């Protein structure tokens, strides 16, 4: 179909007619995904969708989404996995002698023994390159122990310094069996992400 010019607005409208649906939200999807086809990576993504995706979506391990055109054909699928990234407690990274000083500092600070705290600072300044960092770690240990006492038993709690939420795009695969109109020059994945993401 040479000579046909598709405007940007027509392209956007084409992609706006797509729908995005959670895989397990519609029982019919279990049959629809059987028609999904991809040769990439020896069809591993297509096989994943057909054989593992449904159970992972139901189990909440991964969320799988189907992108369908206006008549319900699967155009592509993608999956998201949520996780948590964290930085471990600085105390766990200390050398044994540093950890020993921090433990003694915690004890002295809890007893409010200012003379002993000052002595530890003098000793630590001579022995360690960054005594102020060790004092800060001791303060964090005290705060953490107070928090555990206030909130209850911390036996099953992983102590971390900082947490960051994370979302992983695990899979993104188009259906090679889907017939995409030749007059649209925008790749399917780009068109979908440009309109919806």
N, C-alpha and C positions, 0 to 999 in steps of 0.2 A: 504494500500500500504506500508507494512512494508519493511524495507531494503532500501528504497529510501533515499538518502542523498542529501539534497539541500544545495548548497554552499551559502556563504554570498553574492557573486556577483549575483547569480541567484535570491536570495531573493530581493536584491536591484533592479535588473532589473524588477522583477515582480511589485514592487511598483512604479518604474519610469514610467511604462505604465499607471498609474492612471492619471487622469486629474482633475483639480480643476476649477470649473466654478461658477461664480456668478449666483445665483438662477434665477433671472429675466432676465439674458442675453439671455436666450433661451426659447421661448414660449412653446416648447415641455416639458420643465421641469415641467410645471404646471400639466401635465398628469403623468409624470414619478414618481413624489413624492407620488402619490396615492398608489403606491406599497410599500412604505417605511413602515417598521414594527419594532416596539421596544416595549418590554414588561416592560422595566425599568420604575419605578415610575408610574405604571398603564398606561403606554403608553402616558404619558403627552408630552414627547418630539416628539413622532411620530405625535400626534395630533397637536402640535404646528406647525410642518413643513407643515402639510396638510391644516391647517385652518387659521393660522395667519402669517406665514413666508413671503408669497408672498407680502402681503400688507405692512408689516414692511420693507421689502427690497425695495419695490417701493418708500415708503415714506422716505427712507434714515435713518430711526430710528435705524435700525440694518442692517448689511450686512450679508447675509446668503450665504454660499458656499456649493456646492455639490461636493463630490469627487466621480468620476466614474471610473470604470475599462475600459479596452481597448475596450469593446463592448458597453459601454454606460450605464451599470447597476450602480445604486447608491449604493456605498459602505458605505458611511457615510456622515453626514453633520455637519457643525459647523457654528457658527455665531460670529461676532465681533461687538462690539459697541465702538465707540470712545467717549471720554469725556474729561473733564478738571477738574483736582483737583487743589484746591487753598487753600492758607492760608489767612485767613481774616486779614484785616488791624489791626495792634496792637492797634491803637487808640480806636477802637470799644471795645476792651477788658478791657480798663482802668476803674478803680473806678471813681466815680464822682469827688472827690477832685483831683485826678491825672489828669483827663481830663481838669479840670478847670485851673490847673497850665499850662498844655500844651497849652491851648488856649491863656493864658496870655503871654506865651513865644513866641508863633507865632506872636502875635501882636507886642511885643517888638522887636523881630528880624526883622520884616518887617519895623519897624520905625528906625532900627539900633540904638536903645537906649541901649548902652552897660552898662550904670550904672544900669538900671532896670534889665537887663539880669543877671548881677553879683549879684544883690540883690535876684533875684529869685533862683539863684544857691545856695546861702547861706541858704535861707529859705528852699528850697527843700532838701538840704543835712541834715537838722535837722528833717524834717517831713517825708521824704520818704527814703526807704532803697536803692533805685537805681536811683538817680537823673540823672546820665549819660544816662540811658535808656530813661528817659522822654525827655531829651534834643534831643536825636536822633530821637525820635518819632516826636517832634516839627519840626525838620529839614525835615523829610520825609513829614510832612503835608504841609510845605511851597513848597517843590519840587512838590508835587502832585497838589497843587493849581495852581502853575505856569504852569504845564503841561496841566491842564484842560483849562486854559486861552489861551494857545498857540494853542491847538487842537480844541477848540470849547466847546460847552455845554456838560457838563458831567452828565446831568440829567438821562440819560438811561444807564450810565456806572456803573458797580459794581467795586468799588475800592478794590483791593486785594493786599496783600504784595508780594506773589510769586505764580506763576502758574506752574503746571506740567502736561504735556500731559499724557493721559492714554488710554489704550486699554483693553477692557474687553472681555475675551472669555466667551460668555454667554452660548452657547450650544456646546456640542460635543457628538454626538450620532451615533453609528454604526447601520446599517440596518441588523437586525437579519434574514431577509429573504435572505440576500446575501449569496451565497454558496462560502465559502472560502476553497481553497484546503488544505486537511489534511496534506500534506507533509511540508507545511510552518508552522513552530512553532512560528514565530513572530506574536504577536497580531496585528490586522489590524491598530488600532489607533497608536500604537507605530511605526509600520513600515512606515506608512504614515508620521508621524511627524519626524521620523529620516531621511527620504530622503528629505523632502520638507521644513522643518522648521529649 
